[in-house]
Amino acid sequence: MATDKNGLTLSNQSDSGYKFVTTLFDGPLAGKFIAFADVVGDERQHRNNQHGKRVEGFFGFKNVLALGVFDDVRDAAYVGQMFYGEDNAARNANVDALFEGNESVVPHSPKKAWKHDPDYATMEKAKTRAAGRVTLDVQAALAAFHKTNAADYSVKATDAKGIRKAMNDHLKTIKKPKNSDVMEAARLAFAPFKKDAQG
């Protein structure tokens, strides 16, 4: 795999341009870089759902564990890639240790010690690809919005069908919806259930 001049692994799949780093284009973490680990296996994914958010504002998925949020993509890449270690087994051991409360398995970045700039060309290509790619479906966005905002809404399990329909109806009005449009559809569909809106 290609690396930048700092020795950090680049990625053609990531929206950041770096392996084990994602970025958000809207919300409170817009423009930040989130180091993450893949969570593999049903038992680990179940534990990940129970584990709670490690990064406020990043909803994640059952198969993604956020490790930290950074202003510099190089710091995020270092943490994500060092956490992965030599192979999947090393990564799984670190995930298990983290679920047991051992935060020491999350590496610390050598902040401001970088001798070279990030690979901006790869980052720009990744951003352009991500802008035209929808990776969220309605159910994932519904679950993500509820997980992040549950305390502000009064929603029952029986409301989910209506929320999904409202989201789909909204998205039909958008020619080429992006992830941000799917999340906005979730926000609008949940709006009638907001506690302060219900009096």
SEKOL-345896 format. One record per residue (C-alpha): residue number from 0; residue in one letter; x, y, z. Coordinates in nm, 2 decimals, m for minus. Layout:
BEGIN
<nr: NUM | rest: A | x: X | y: Y | z: Z>
...
END
This chain:
BEGIN
<nr: 0 | rest: M | x: 0.00 | y: 0.00 | z: 0.00>
<nr: 1 | rest: A | x: 0.11 | y: 0.36 | z: m0.07>
<nr: 2 | rest: T | x: 0.23 | y: 0.57 | z: 0.22>
<nr: 3 | rest: D | x: 0.29 | y: 0.94 | z: 0.26>
<nr: 4 | rest: K | x: 0.64 | y: 1.09 | z: 0.34>
<nr: 5 | rest: N | x: 0.57 | y: 1.03 | z: 0.71>
<nr: 6 | rest: G | x: 0.53 | y: 0.66 | z: 0.65>
<nr: 7 | rest: L | x: 0.15 | y: 0.67 | z: 0.72>
<nr: 8 | rest: T | x: m0.06 | y: 0.44 | z: 0.50>
<nr: 9 | rest: L | x: m0.29 | y: 0.60 | z: 0.25>
<nr: 10 | rest: S | x: m0.63 | y: 0.46 | z: 0.14>
<nr: 11 | rest: N | x: m0.84 | y: 0.48 | z: m0.18>
<nr: 12 | rest: Q | x: m1.14 | y: 0.37 | z: 0.02>
<nr: 13 | rest: S | x: m1.14 | y: 0.62 | z: 0.31>
<nr: 14 | rest: D | x: m1.31 | y: 0.96 | z: 0.29>
<nr: 15 | rest: S | x: m1.00 | y: 1.11 | z: 0.45>
<nr: 16 | rest: G | x: m0.74 | y: 0.96 | z: 0.22>
<nr: 17 | rest: Y | x: m0.57 | y: 0.77 | z: 0.51>
<nr: 18 | rest: K | x: m0.62 | y: 0.42 | z: 0.63>
<nr: 19 | rest: F | x: m0.82 | y: 0.39 | z: 0.96>
<nr: 20 | rest: V | x: m0.93 | y: 0.76 | z: 0.95>
<nr: 21 | rest: T | x: m1.27 | y: 0.90 | z: 0.86>
<nr: 22 | rest: T | x: m1.39 | y: 1.25 | z: 0.85>
<nr: 23 | rest: L | x: m1.73 | y: 1.42 | z: 0.88>
<nr: 24 | rest: F | x: m1.85 | y: 1.69 | z: 0.64>
<nr: 25 | rest: D | x: m2.12 | y: 1.84 | z: 0.87>
<nr: 26 | rest: G | x: m2.22 | y: 1.85 | z: 1.23>
<nr: 27 | rest: P | x: m2.01 | y: 1.94 | z: 1.53>
<nr: 28 | rest: L | x: m1.71 | y: 1.73 | z: 1.41>
<nr: 29 | rest: A | x: m1.71 | y: 1.87 | z: 1.06>
<nr: 30 | rest: G | x: m1.35 | y: 1.90 | z: 0.94>
<nr: 31 | rest: K | x: m1.21 | y: 1.69 | z: 1.22>
<nr: 32 | rest: F | x: m1.04 | y: 1.35 | z: 1.17>
<nr: 33 | rest: I | x: m1.15 | y: 1.04 | z: 1.36>
<nr: 34 | rest: A | x: m0.92 | y: 0.75 | z: 1.41>
<nr: 35 | rest: F | x: m1.12 | y: 0.42 | z: 1.41>
<nr: 36 | rest: A | x: m1.09 | y: 0.05 | z: 1.44>
<nr: 37 | rest: D | x: m1.29 | y: m0.22 | z: 1.26>
<nr: 38 | rest: V | x: m1.49 | y: m0.43 | z: 1.50>
<nr: 39 | rest: V | x: m1.52 | y: m0.79 | z: 1.36>
<nr: 40 | rest: G | x: m1.74 | y: m1.07 | z: 1.49>
<nr: 41 | rest: D | x: m2.09 | y: m1.08 | z: 1.62>
<nr: 42 | rest: E | x: m1.99 | y: m1.08 | z: 1.99>
<nr: 43 | rest: R | x: m1.75 | y: m0.79 | z: 1.95>
<nr: 44 | rest: Q | x: m2.01 | y: m0.59 | z: 1.75>
<nr: 45 | rest: H | x: m2.27 | y: m0.66 | z: 2.02>
<nr: 46 | rest: R | x: m2.03 | y: m0.53 | z: 2.28>
<nr: 47 | rest: N | x: m1.95 | y: m0.23 | z: 2.07>
<nr: 48 | rest: N | x: m2.32 | y: m0.14 | z: 2.07>
<nr: 49 | rest: Q | x: m2.32 | y: m0.16 | z: 2.45>
<nr: 50 | rest: H | x: m1.99 | y: 0.01 | z: 2.49>
<nr: 51 | rest: G | x: m2.12 | y: 0.36 | z: 2.42>
<nr: 52 | rest: K | x: m1.97 | y: 0.65 | z: 2.22>
<nr: 53 | rest: R | x: m1.60 | y: 0.72 | z: 2.28>
<nr: 54 | rest: V | x: m1.62 | y: 1.03 | z: 2.06>
<nr: 55 | rest: E | x: m1.92 | y: 1.26 | z: 2.12>
<nr: 56 | rest: G | x: m2.09 | y: 1.36 | z: 1.79>
<nr: 57 | rest: F | x: m1.97 | y: 1.05 | z: 1.60>
<nr: 58 | rest: F | x: m2.25 | y: 0.80 | z: 1.58>
<nr: 59 | rest: G | x: m2.04 | y: 0.52 | z: 1.43>
<nr: 60 | rest: F | x: m2.18 | y: 0.18 | z: 1.34>
<nr: 61 | rest: K | x: m2.17 | y: m0.15 | z: 1.53>
<nr: 62 | rest: N | x: m1.86 | y: m0.25 | z: 1.32>
<nr: 63 | rest: V | x: m1.67 | y: 0.07 | z: 1.38>
<nr: 64 | rest: L | x: m1.51 | y: 0.18 | z: 1.71>
<nr: 65 | rest: A | x: m1.39 | y: 0.55 | z: 1.73>
<nr: 66 | rest: L | x: m1.06 | y: 0.58 | z: 1.90>
<nr: 67 | rest: G | x: m1.02 | y: 0.96 | z: 1.91>
<nr: 68 | rest: V | x: m1.08 | y: 1.29 | z: 1.73>
<nr: 69 | rest: F | x: m0.80 | y: 1.50 | z: 1.59>
<nr: 70 | rest: D | x: m0.74 | y: 1.83 | z: 1.40>
<nr: 71 | rest: D | x: m0.45 | y: 1.68 | z: 1.21>
<nr: 72 | rest: V | x: m0.51 | y: 1.38 | z: 0.98>
<nr: 73 | rest: R | x: m0.15 | y: 1.26 | z: 1.05>
<nr: 74 | rest: D | x: m0.23 | y: 1.23 | z: 1.42>
<nr: 75 | rest: A | x: m0.55 | y: 1.03 | z: 1.35>
<nr: 76 | rest: A | x: m0.37 | y: 0.81 | z: 1.10>
<nr: 77 | rest: Y | x: m0.09 | y: 0.73 | z: 1.35>
<nr: 78 | rest: V | x: m0.34 | y: 0.63 | z: 1.62>
<nr: 79 | rest: G | x: m0.56 | y: 0.42 | z: 1.39>
<nr: 80 | rest: Q | x: m0.28 | y: 0.24 | z: 1.22>
<nr: 81 | rest: M | x: m0.07 | y: 0.18 | z: 1.54>
<nr: 82 | rest: F | x: m0.39 | y: 0.04 | z: 1.71>
<nr: 83 | rest: Y | x: m0.44 | y: m0.20 | z: 1.42>
<nr: 84 | rest: G | x: m0.08 | y: m0.33 | z: 1.48>
<nr: 85 | rest: E | x: 0.07 | y: m0.61 | z: 1.28>
<nr: 86 | rest: D | x: m0.25 | y: m0.79 | z: 1.18>
<nr: 87 | rest: N | x: m0.62 | y: m0.86 | z: 1.25>
<nr: 88 | rest: A | x: m0.54 | y: m1.06 | z: 1.55>
<nr: 89 | rest: A | x: m0.35 | y: m0.78 | z: 1.71>
<nr: 90 | rest: R | x: m0.63 | y: m0.54 | z: 1.63>
<nr: 91 | rest: N | x: m0.89 | y: m0.78 | z: 1.78>
<nr: 92 | rest: A | x: m0.68 | y: m0.81 | z: 2.10>
<nr: 93 | rest: N | x: m0.67 | y: m0.43 | z: 2.13>
<nr: 94 | rest: V | x: m1.05 | y: m0.40 | z: 2.07>
<nr: 95 | rest: D | x: m1.11 | y: m0.66 | z: 2.34>
<nr: 96 | rest: A | x: m0.87 | y: m0.49 | z: 2.58>
<nr: 97 | rest: L | x: m1.05 | y: m0.15 | z: 2.52>
<nr: 98 | rest: F | x: m1.39 | y: m0.31 | z: 2.59>
<nr: 99 | rest: E | x: m1.24 | y: m0.42 | z: 2.92>
<nr: 100 | rest: G | x: m1.15 | y: m0.06 | z: 3.01>
<nr: 101 | rest: N | x: m0.78 | y: m0.07 | z: 2.92>
<nr: 102 | rest: E | x: m0.74 | y: 0.27 | z: 2.75>
<nr: 103 | rest: S | x: m0.36 | y: 0.22 | z: 2.74>
<nr: 104 | rest: V | x: m0.40 | y: 0.02 | z: 2.41>
<nr: 105 | rest: V | x: m0.50 | y: 0.34 | z: 2.23>
<nr: 106 | rest: P | x: m0.17 | y: 0.50 | z: 2.11>
<nr: 107 | rest: H | x: m0.08 | y: 0.86 | z: 2.17>
<nr: 108 | rest: S | x: 0.01 | y: 1.06 | z: 1.87>
<nr: 109 | rest: P | x: 0.35 | y: 1.23 | z: 1.84>
<nr: 110 | rest: K | x: 0.17 | y: 1.56 | z: 1.79>
<nr: 111 | rest: K | x: 0.36 | y: 1.83 | z: 1.60>
<nr: 112 | rest: A | x: 0.66 | y: 1.60 | z: 1.55>
<nr: 113 | rest: W | x: 0.58 | y: 1.54 | z: 1.18>
<nr: 114 | rest: K | x: 0.85 | y: 1.63 | z: 0.94>
<nr: 115 | rest: H | x: 0.64 | y: 1.63 | z: 0.63>
<nr: 116 | rest: D | x: 0.29 | y: 1.76 | z: 0.53>
<nr: 117 | rest: P | x: 0.00 | y: 1.53 | z: 0.48>
<nr: 118 | rest: D | x: m0.06 | y: 1.39 | z: 0.12>
<nr: 119 | rest: Y | x: m0.30 | y: 1.67 | z: 0.03>
<nr: 120 | rest: A | x: m0.35 | y: 1.53 | z: m0.33>
<nr: 121 | rest: T | x: m0.47 | y: 1.20 | z: m0.20>
<nr: 122 | rest: M | x: m0.69 | y: 1.37 | z: 0.06>
<nr: 123 | rest: E | x: m0.85 | y: 1.59 | z: m0.20>
<nr: 124 | rest: K | x: m0.93 | y: 1.30 | z: m0.43>
<nr: 125 | rest: A | x: m1.08 | y: 1.11 | z: m0.13>
<nr: 126 | rest: K | x: m1.30 | y: 1.41 | z: m0.04>
<nr: 127 | rest: T | x: m1.42 | y: 1.44 | z: m0.40>
<nr: 128 | rest: R | x: m1.51 | y: 1.07 | z: m0.41>
<nr: 129 | rest: A | x: m1.69 | y: 1.09 | z: m0.08>
<nr: 130 | rest: A | x: m1.89 | y: 1.39 | z: m0.18>
<nr: 131 | rest: G | x: m2.06 | y: 1.19 | z: m0.45>
<nr: 132 | rest: R | x: m2.10 | y: 0.87 | z: m0.26>
<nr: 133 | rest: V | x: m2.39 | y: 0.77 | z: m0.03>
<nr: 134 | rest: T | x: m2.29 | y: 0.53 | z: 0.24>
<nr: 135 | rest: L | x: m2.58 | y: 0.57 | z: 0.47>
<nr: 136 | rest: D | x: m2.92 | y: 0.40 | z: 0.41>
<nr: 137 | rest: V | x: m3.24 | y: 0.51 | z: 0.58>
<nr: 138 | rest: Q | x: m3.23 | y: 0.24 | z: 0.86>
<nr: 139 | rest: A | x: m2.86 | y: 0.32 | z: 0.94>
<nr: 140 | rest: A | x: m2.93 | y: 0.69 | z: 0.95>
<nr: 141 | rest: L | x: m3.24 | y: 0.64 | z: 1.17>
<nr: 142 | rest: A | x: m3.04 | y: 0.43 | z: 1.41>
<nr: 143 | rest: A | x: m2.75 | y: 0.67 | z: 1.42>
<nr: 144 | rest: F | x: m2.97 | y: 0.97 | z: 1.48>
<nr: 145 | rest: H | x: m3.16 | y: 0.80 | z: 1.76>
<nr: 146 | rest: K | x: m2.84 | y: 0.67 | z: 1.92>
<nr: 147 | rest: T | x: m2.70 | y: 1.02 | z: 1.93>
<nr: 148 | rest: N | x: m3.01 | y: 1.22 | z: 2.02>
<nr: 149 | rest: A | x: m3.24 | y: 0.97 | z: 2.21>
<nr: 150 | rest: A | x: m3.26 | y: 1.18 | z: 2.53>
<nr: 151 | rest: D | x: m3.42 | y: 1.47 | z: 2.33>
<nr: 152 | rest: Y | x: m3.70 | y: 1.26 | z: 2.17>
<nr: 153 | rest: S | x: m3.99 | y: 1.05 | z: 2.29>
<nr: 154 | rest: V | x: m4.00 | y: 0.77 | z: 2.04>
<nr: 155 | rest: K | x: m4.15 | y: 0.42 | z: 2.07>
<nr: 156 | rest: A | x: m4.05 | y: 0.12 | z: 1.87>
<nr: 157 | rest: T | x: m4.39 | y: 0.14 | z: 1.69>
<nr: 158 | rest: D | x: m4.30 | y: 0.48 | z: 1.56>
<nr: 159 | rest: A | x: m4.00 | y: 0.35 | z: 1.35>
<nr: 160 | rest: K | x: m4.22 | y: 0.26 | z: 1.05>
<nr: 161 | rest: G | x: m4.36 | y: 0.61 | z: 1.02>
<nr: 162 | rest: I | x: m4.02 | y: 0.76 | z: 1.07>
<nr: 163 | rest: R | x: m3.87 | y: 0.55 | z: 0.79>
<nr: 164 | rest: K | x: m4.16 | y: 0.65 | z: 0.56>
<nr: 165 | rest: A | x: m4.12 | y: 1.01 | z: 0.63>
<nr: 166 | rest: M | x: m3.74 | y: 0.99 | z: 0.56>
<nr: 167 | rest: N | x: m3.80 | y: 0.80 | z: 0.23>
<nr: 168 | rest: D | x: m4.07 | y: 1.06 | z: 0.13>
<nr: 169 | rest: H | x: m3.82 | y: 1.34 | z: 0.20>
<nr: 170 | rest: L | x: m3.54 | y: 1.18 | z: 0.01>
<nr: 171 | rest: K | x: m3.76 | y: 1.12 | z: m0.30>
<nr: 172 | rest: T | x: m3.76 | y: 1.50 | z: m0.34>
<nr: 173 | rest: I | x: m3.38 | y: 1.51 | z: m0.37>
<nr: 174 | rest: K | x: m3.23 | y: 1.42 | z: m0.71>
<nr: 175 | rest: K | x: m2.89 | y: 1.29 | z: m0.58>
<nr: 176 | rest: P | x: m2.90 | y: 1.26 | z: m0.20>
<nr: 177 | rest: K | x: m2.57 | y: 1.27 | z: m0.01>
<nr: 178 | rest: N | x: m2.51 | y: 1.13 | z: 0.34>
<nr: 179 | rest: S | x: m2.58 | y: 1.48 | z: 0.49>
<nr: 180 | rest: D | x: m2.93 | y: 1.46 | z: 0.31>
<nr: 181 | rest: V | x: m3.00 | y: 1.12 | z: 0.47>
<nr: 182 | rest: M | x: m2.91 | y: 1.25 | z: 0.81>
<nr: 183 | rest: E | x: m3.12 | y: 1.57 | z: 0.75>
<nr: 184 | rest: A | x: m3.41 | y: 1.35 | z: 0.65>
<nr: 185 | rest: A | x: m3.38 | y: 1.17 | z: 0.99>
<nr: 186 | rest: R | x: m3.37 | y: 1.50 | z: 1.18>
<nr: 187 | rest: L | x: m3.69 | y: 1.61 | z: 1.00>
<nr: 188 | rest: A | x: m3.87 | y: 1.28 | z: 1.05>
<nr: 189 | rest: F | x: m3.78 | y: 1.28 | z: 1.42>
<nr: 190 | rest: A | x: m3.89 | y: 1.65 | z: 1.47>
<nr: 191 | rest: P | x: m4.25 | y: 1.57 | z: 1.57>
<nr: 192 | rest: F | x: m4.12 | y: 1.35 | z: 1.85>
<nr: 193 | rest: K | x: m3.90 | y: 1.61 | z: 2.00>
<nr: 194 | rest: K | x: m3.98 | y: 1.65 | z: 2.37>
<nr: 195 | rest: D | x: m4.00 | y: 2.02 | z: 2.38>
<nr: 196 | rest: A | x: m4.22 | y: 2.02 | z: 2.06>
<nr: 197 | rest: Q | x: m4.47 | y: 1.79 | z: 2.24>
<nr: 198 | rest: G | x: m4.52 | y: 2.03 | z: 2.53>
END
